[in-house]
Amino acid sequence: MKKSDERYSAYVQILKEELVPAMGCTEPIALAYAAAKAREVLGCLPERVHIGASGSIIKNVKSVIVPNTDHLKGIPAAAVAGIIAGRPEKELEVISEVSREEIEEMQEFLAEKEIKVEHIDHGITFDIIVTVSAGESYAQVRIANYHTNIVHIDKDGEILLDIPVRGESEEGLTDRSLLTVEGIWDFVQTVDVEDIREVLQRQIDYNTAIAEEGLRGNYGANIGNVILEAYGDDVRNRAKAMAAAGSDARMNGCELPVIINSGSGNQGMTCSLPVLEYAKELKADREKMFRALALSNLVAIHQKTGIGRLSAYCGAVSAGAAAGAGIAYLCGGGYEEIAHTVVNALAIVSGMVCDGAKASCAAKIAASVDAGILGYNMYIRGQQFYGGDGIITKGVEKTIQNVGRLGKEGMRETNEEIIKIMVE
């Protein structure tokens, strides 16, 4: 792929847009970001807070610890963290700097102030509306479709910002429909590594640090350590354990940032850490490692384009299949090996549901990475799943389209049922 090809600059830009830092699970952080912005617009500490959240936001915020809050959980906690300590200019690192006094203020605010949470349904999956008020004055901020996309700001009836929300499109982001597995393969072979080095080096640094902390500490169900203790520390198990340990830490209050993918830290860790473990094991040079990471990240983003940022379909599945593709490339695989690895992995774990962010995400990550590695090992041994086997069809692009349809449309009702179960 030549630098003059419009896809070249688009692929580089997609990596820059998606691989950004976030501290804490991204849905509560998006809520904290909206609340911090609303408080800034109001200009004083509010007396009342009203939070409107779509079902998928409720699902992904309910059970996860909000970092820098002394282990507070849930929707009110995320919003109050943003109100008290949020710095909206830092976006998904909005509550990365919090003092002990601010944590105490959060606890007082939660105990004393009026905070209401409402399930809203405006026909889009990702929707947050935070209204804060003091006396007769109020401010309202809405985020829609992706984590930093503020579409509406209103202060006392004066509209300060209003971007029309037309369904679930992602205005302001590079067109993801330019991605194909073949295009990604072409890009990865020809990209000038200097164009992607900075964004990928940051992913290596951040995600390795939180995974190592996950293995050192006592977080969640400690899936990373369970894998290493139960199954040994060969490269396959290390690949699964590192990704799981990063999730262990992140879902359970660790105050280290991660580099996300498709709006998700779990997905960012799943499509990077296993690839890094294989790069170390195979003694790949740094250039090959960067190319493998670019491949894995872009394949993950490509799969998620059809599914959407939030659904009842577990995002670790897409990222695990993508990690398998990156590993296949490191092991000497070409386009055929990569395409078949993705299809095989999707055939194995595409039924996994997302029931929100919490400790069990780490175990789902381990299963998804295992499917990615198995998908590759099947193909190099002459084994594969064929078109007509369930949702698998001939060609990697058509299979990815089928999975997108399954995740976005087919599992819509499943998502509602999961939310009902969780809210009950």
Helices and strands as residue ranges (DSSP letters): H 6-18, E 21-23, H 26-42, E 48-53, H 55-61, H 75-85, G 88-93, H 100-112, E 114-119, E 127-134, E 137-144, E 150-155, E 158-162, G 176-178, H 181-190, G 193-195, H 197-216, H 223-231, H 235-251, E 257-259, H 265-270, H 273-281, H 286-307, H 315-330, H 335-349, H 361-380, H 396-405, I 406-410, H 412-423
